[in-house]
Amino acid sequence: MKIFLIGMPGSGKSTVMQCYKEKYGKKVYDTDAIVESRHGKISELFAKFGEEYFRGLETETIKEVCGIGEDAFISTGGGAVLREENVRLFKSAGKIVYLRASIQTLLIRLEGDTSRPLLQGNKKERLTELFSRRRALYESVADIIIDTDGLTPDGVLEQIFVLSEETL
């Protein structure tokens, strides 16, 4: 089974995925990192070609990762669930885990990060806007919801294993 980590930028998806890799020595996939390794920085893709172009690359990467015949932890971009096709792919290959964090926590975690194209300008305003648009979607597609405020990456992993009854 595959575990797909979804959530806002700064919710801990990549950190939890890396923790899993370091702790268990197993293969992990980061869809944003795969897109960047093949096509260049996401911020540049957004600037040059627009969000829709990036979302197409993201979907192709998700298809590829879903087709890998092994259990895995997969960190997805914050907007991956905006396409119904991606959600269908996630559901057909595994479980969706929403890492939920408060705006205050997201702001702390993203302090000084200028690499995210959808958070340019007033970061608090942009995060609040994104959160209000995406929150219900994240919650509706998730098989598991974990509130990450105050949890360590190990604590999040433990919650994932307990709630999914999986030991990847």
C-alpha positions in Angstrom: 0.0 0.0 0.0 1.0 3.6 -0.6 0.6 6.4 1.8 0.0 9.8 0.1 0.7 12.8 2.3 -1.4 15.8 1.5 -1.8 19.2 3.1 -0.8 22.9 3.0 2.7 24.0 2.2 4.5 23.8 5.5 2.3 21.1 6.9 5.2 18.7 7.2 4.7 16.4 4.2 8.3 16.3 3.1 9.7 16.3 6.6 7.6 13.3 7.7 8.5 11.5 4.4 12.2 12.1 5.1 11.8 10.9 8.7 10.2 7.7 7.4 13.1 7.2 5.0 15.7 7.8 7.6 14.0 5.7 10.3 13.1 2.7 8.2 15.5 2.9 5.2 12.7 2.5 2.7 12.0 4.2 -0.6 10.0 7.4 -0.6 8.8 9.7 -3.3 8.3 13.5 -3.4 6.2 14.5 -6.4 7.4 18.1 -6.3 11.1 17.0 -6.2 10.5 14.6 -9.1 9.0 17.4 -11.2 11.8 19.7 -10.3 14.5 17.1 -11.1 13.1 16.6 -14.6 11.7 20.1 -15.5 13.3 22.7 -13.3 12.2 24.7 -10.3 8.5 24.9 -9.7 8.6 28.6 -9.2 10.2 29.0 -12.7 7.6 26.6 -14.2 4.8 28.7 -12.7 6.4 32.0 -14.0 7.1 30.7 -17.5 4.2 28.4 -18.2 1.6 28.9 -15.5 0.0 26.8 -12.9 -2.0 24.6 -15.2 1.1 23.5 -17.0 2.7 22.6 -13.7 -0.4 20.7 -12.6 -0.1 18.6 -15.8 3.5 17.6 -15.0 2.4 16.9 -11.4 -0.4 14.6 -12.6 2.0 12.7 -14.9 4.4 12.2 -12.0 1.6 11.0 -9.7 0.5 8.4 -12.4 4.1 7.2 -12.5 4.5 6.9 -8.7 1.1 5.2 -8.4 2.3 2.6 -10.9 5.3 1.6 -8.9 4.8 -1.9 -7.6 5.9 -1.4 -4.1 4.7 0.1 -0.8 5.8 3.7 -0.4 5.4 7.0 1.4 4.7 9.7 -1.1 4.8 13.5 -0.4 2.6 15.4 -2.7 2.4 19.1 -3.6 -0.1 21.1 -1.6 -2.3 21.6 -4.7 -2.2 18.0 -5.9 -5.7 17.3 -4.7 -7.1 20.1 -6.8 -7.4 17.7 -9.7 -10.0 15.0 -9.3 -7.9 12.7 -11.4 -5.1 12.8 -8.9 -7.4 12.0 -6.0 -8.7 9.0 -7.9 -5.2 7.8 -8.5 -4.3 8.2 -4.8 -7.5 6.3 -3.7 -6.8 3.5 -6.2 -3.2 3.0 -5.0 -3.4 3.6 -1.2 -4.5 5.8 1.6 -4.6 9.6 1.7 -3.3 11.2 4.9 -4.0 14.9 5.4 -1.4 16.6 7.6 -3.4 19.5 9.1 -1.7 22.4 10.7 -2.9 25.8 11.9 -2.0 29.0 10.0 0.2 30.0 12.9 2.2 26.8 12.6 2.4 27.0 8.9 3.8 30.6 9.1 6.5 29.5 11.6 7.5 26.6 9.4 7.6 28.7 6.3 9.4 31.6 7.7 12.1 32.8 5.3 10.9 30.4 2.5 10.7 32.3 -0.7 10.5 29.3 -3.1 6.8 28.8 -3.1 5.1 30.5 -6.0 1.6 30.6 -4.5 2.8 32.2 -1.3 4.5 35.3 -2.8 3.7 38.6 -1.3 1.9 38.7 2.1 2.5 35.2 3.3 0.0 35.2 6.1 -2.7 36.6 3.7 -1.8 34.1 1.0 -1.7 31.1 3.4 -5.1 32.1 4.9 -6.6 32.4 1.4 -5.2 29.0 0.3 -6.2 27.3 3.5 -9.8 28.6 3.3 -10.1 27.4 -0.3 -8.4 24.0 0.3 -9.4 22.9 3.8 -12.7 21.4 3.0 -11.2 19.6 0.0 -8.3 18.1 2.0 -10.8 17.0 4.7 -13.2 15.4 2.2 -10.6 13.4 0.3 -8.5 12.2 3.3 -8.8 8.7 4.7 -6.9 9.9 7.8 -6.5 13.4 9.3 -3.6 14.2 11.6 -3.3 17.5 13.4 0.5 18.2 13.3 0.6 21.2 15.6 2.9 20.3 18.4 3.9 16.9 17.0 7.4 15.8 16.0 7.8 14.1 12.7 8.2 10.8 14.6 4.9 11.6 16.4 3.2 12.1 13.1 4.6 8.8 11.8 3.3 7.0 14.8 -0.2 8.5 14.3 -0.1 7.4 10.6 0.7 3.9 11.6 -1.9 3.7 14.4 -4.7 5.2 12.3 -3.9 3.4 9.1 -3.1 0.1 10.8 -0.1 -0.2 8.4 3.5 -0.8 9.1 5.1 0.1 5.9 
